[in-house]
Amino acid sequence: MDKIIRNFAIGLVLLIILAPLGLLAVGETFGEWGNEELKEKFGLVPEGLEKLSGLWSAPLPDYAFPDSGDSMSVAAAAYILSAVIGVVICGGLLYFVGKKVAKD
């Protein structure tokens, strides 16, 4: 079991390190559209999505630090930090839900 967890952790770390490769992509990211992009692409914004759009704002909007400029190294650091935050949040939720399910 320890070998599986170690390999899983190594894989997660590699994915976190490779996250800034998204900076090299051309165009927009599929599915990460706001209300304006949805309106532009499809001509409408679903009513439920429009109501819930203000409910959550990302800790690092657009994977960037506020007022960070156009530095590639700062953008890469923001991507890595976003990946770490995502892994910690998802991993923590899965851990606590797993503990709760295993207890019952």
C-alpha positions in Angstrom: 0.0 0.0 0.0 2.8 2.4 0.8 4.3 1.9 -2.7 0.9 2.9 -4.3 0.7 6.0 -2.2 4.3 6.9 -3.0 3.7 6.5 -6.7 0.5 8.5 -6.5 2.3 11.3 -4.7 5.1 11.3 -7.3 2.5 11.5 -10.1 0.7 14.4 -8.4 4.0 16.3 -7.9 4.9 15.8 -11.6 1.5 17.1 -12.7 1.8 20.1 -10.4 5.3 20.9 -11.9 3.9 20.4 -15.4 0.9 22.7 -14.8 2.6 25.8 -16.3 2.7 24.1 -19.7 -0.8 25.6 -20.1 0.9 28.9 -20.5 2.3 27.7 -23.8 -1.2 26.8 -25.2 -2.6 29.0 -27.9 -6.2 30.2 -27.6 -8.6 29.7 -24.7 -9.1 26.9 -22.3 -12.1 24.7 -23.1 -14.9 24.9 -20.6 -13.4 27.7 -18.4 -15.8 30.3 -19.8 -17.5 33.0 -17.8 -21.0 34.3 -18.6 -19.7 36.7 -21.2 -17.9 34.0 -23.2 -21.0 31.7 -23.0 -23.2 34.5 -24.3 -20.8 35.1 -27.1 -20.4 31.4 -28.1 -23.9 30.1 -27.6 -26.0 33.2 -27.6 -27.4 32.6 -24.0 -26.4 32.0 -20.5 -28.4 29.3 -18.6 -30.6 30.9 -16.0 -29.2 28.8 -13.1 -25.6 29.5 -14.0 -26.3 33.2 -14.2 -27.9 33.1 -10.7 -25.0 31.1 -9.2 -22.1 32.9 -11.0 -21.4 35.3 -8.1 -21.4 32.5 -5.5 -17.8 31.6 -5.8 -14.7 33.4 -6.9 -11.4 31.7 -7.4 -8.5 32.3 -4.9 -6.3 33.1 -7.9 -8.5 34.3 -10.8 -7.1 33.4 -14.2 -4.3 31.5 -12.4 -2.5 34.8 -11.7 -1.4 36.9 -8.8 -3.1 40.3 -8.6 -1.1 43.0 -10.4 1.7 40.6 -11.3 2.4 41.9 -14.8 3.4 39.7 -17.7 6.4 37.9 -16.3 6.4 34.2 -17.5 8.2 33.1 -14.3 5.6 34.8 -12.1 2.8 33.3 -14.2 4.4 29.8 -13.9 4.6 30.2 -10.1 0.9 31.2 -10.0 0.0 28.1 -12.0 2.0 25.9 -9.7 0.4 27.5 -6.6 -3.0 27.1 -8.2 -2.3 23.4 -8.7 -1.0 23.0 -5.1 -4.2 24.7 -3.8 -6.4 22.4 -5.9 -4.6 19.3 -4.8 -4.7 20.3 -1.1 -8.4 21.1 -1.2 -9.4 18.0 -3.2 -7.1 15.8 -1.3 -8.3 17.1 2.0 -12.0 16.7 1.1 -11.4 13.1 -0.2 -9.5 12.3 3.0 -12.2 13.5 5.3 -15.0 12.0 3.3 -13.1 8.7 3.1 -12.6 8.8 6.9 -16.3 9.5 7.4 -17.4 6.7 5.0 -14.9 4.2 6.5 -16.2 5.0 10.0 -19.9 4.2 9.2 
